[in-house]
Amino acid sequence: MHDPKLTRPGRLDAARYLMDATPGRHTQNSGPNSFQSHFVNSAGLCTFGAWGGANLLGAFNSVTGFNFTTAELLKAGERILNIRHAFNLREGINELKWPVHPRIAGKPPLASGPLAGVTADVEIQAYWALGAFDWDRATTKPSKTKLLSLGLDDVAKDLWP
């Protein structure tokens, strides 16, 4: 379930070891499909209970009194991702420089079991995620346009003085 070599459509599980502000969280993937899980994790909820997105949204709205739409929930998750990342940038951390143990990517691949012979290209997944997030592929700095579109004007001002 949590093995980063397990490929599922739209998920970049191995990239979470480079593209997450706290890498290797077993419940966090990377890429645009990660926005819901960023929201779920920040709310202190369990990913297993949040798989039925409508249930998550209904429960969240009931408890808080908000009336979030699915689009607003995903945008909140994207804001969370960018704020966490901007904190690391401010502290001089570029996640692309973190070493990823070869075993995480399946190097060498397992000899037996359901993922025998499977490897994950962490660097390619991270490259794709950077483009999807609208972050610079070398510095990982989010574009000013992206930050402003998320309503993170203060973060944009800090990163793009």
N, C-alpha and C positions, 0 to 999 in steps of 0.2 A: 504494500500500500504506500509506504513512504520512501521507497527506494528511488533515488533521483534518476536511475536508469530506466525506470518504468515510464515509457512514453505514452502520453494520452493526448488526444487532439486539443490543440490550442494551449497546451501547458508547456512550460519551460522549467521543469522541476530541477534539472541540474544547474541551471543558471542562478537559482536562488543562493547558491554558494558564492556567487560574485555580485549579484544584483540586489541583495536585501541588506538593509542597514544593520541587521543582526543576523548574519548568514547561517544557513543550515537549519532554520526552524522547520521542523518536520511538517507543519501544517501550512506553510507558506510556499506558494510557487512564484514564478516570475512571469512577466509579460502582462498584456492587457487583461487576461483572464484572472489576474491576481487581485483586482480591485475589490471584489466582494470579500475575499479572505483578509485583506488589509482592514476592511471595515469590521469584520467579525472578530479578528484578533484584537483590535483596538477597543472593542466593546467588552472584551473579557469573556466572550462566548466561545463555545466549542464548535469547531468546523463540522463535526459529525451532525450536530443538531441544526446546522445552518444549510445543509444541502438542499433543502426545499426552499429556495430563495423567497418564495411568497410567504412562507411561515416566518422566516427571519424578519421580513419587512413588516408583516402584521404584528408580530410580537414587539418589535422595536417601536413601532408607532403606538401600540397600546400602552407600553410602559412609559414612554417619554411624552406622549401627548402630541408628538409631531405627526405630520402627514406626508412623510417621505414617499417619493415614487422610486421605482427601481433605478431610474436614471440618476436620481439625486443620491441614492445610496452608493452607486458605483462611482459617481463623481467625488463623493466624500472619501471613498477608499483610495481614489487616485490622489486626492489632496494629502491624505495620510502618508502614502508612499513618497510623495515629493517632499513633504515636510521632514520626514525621517531622514531622507537622503540629503536634503539641504543641510541638516544639522551635521551630518558626517563631513560634507564638503567644507562647511565653516570650520570644522576642527582639523582640516587638512587630510581627510581620509578619502582616498579614491578606491572604491571597492574592487576595481579591476586589478589592483595590485595585491589582493589577498591571495595567498597560496591555497589551492584546492588539492586535497590529497588525491592522488591518482585512483585510489580504490573507489572514490565517490563516482568517478566517471567510468569505472569498469576497466581500468588499465592496470594490470591485465584483466581481461574479461573472466568472469566466473566459468569454471569448467563444468558445473552441473547446476541443476535447479531451473526454475522458470525463467530466469534472466541469464542463462548460460550463453556466452558468446556476445552479450549485449554491451555496448559502450555508449556513452553519451558525450557529445562534443560540447563541453561547457562553454568554450570560447565562442562558438558559432551561436549558441543559444543566447549568450550575453550580448553579442553583437546585434542580434535580431531584437532583443528586448530594448536595447538602447535606442534603436530607431523607432520602435513602437512607442516608447515613452517620450520621444522627442528630446532625448538627452544626447549631448556630444559624445561621439564614439571613442574619444581619447580621454577627455577630462571628466566625463560623465555629468557635466553641468547641464541641468535642464534649460531649455531655451526660455528666453524671456517671454515669448509669446505663450508658451505652455503654462508658465507660472501665472501670467496675467489671466489666461482663460480659466484657470482654476480659482481665481479670486485671491491668489497669494501675492498680492501687490507688495506687501512688506518683505516677503522672501525674495521676490524679483529685485527689489531695491537693494537688498543686501548682496545678492549674487551678481547683479548688473548695475553697479553704482553709476 
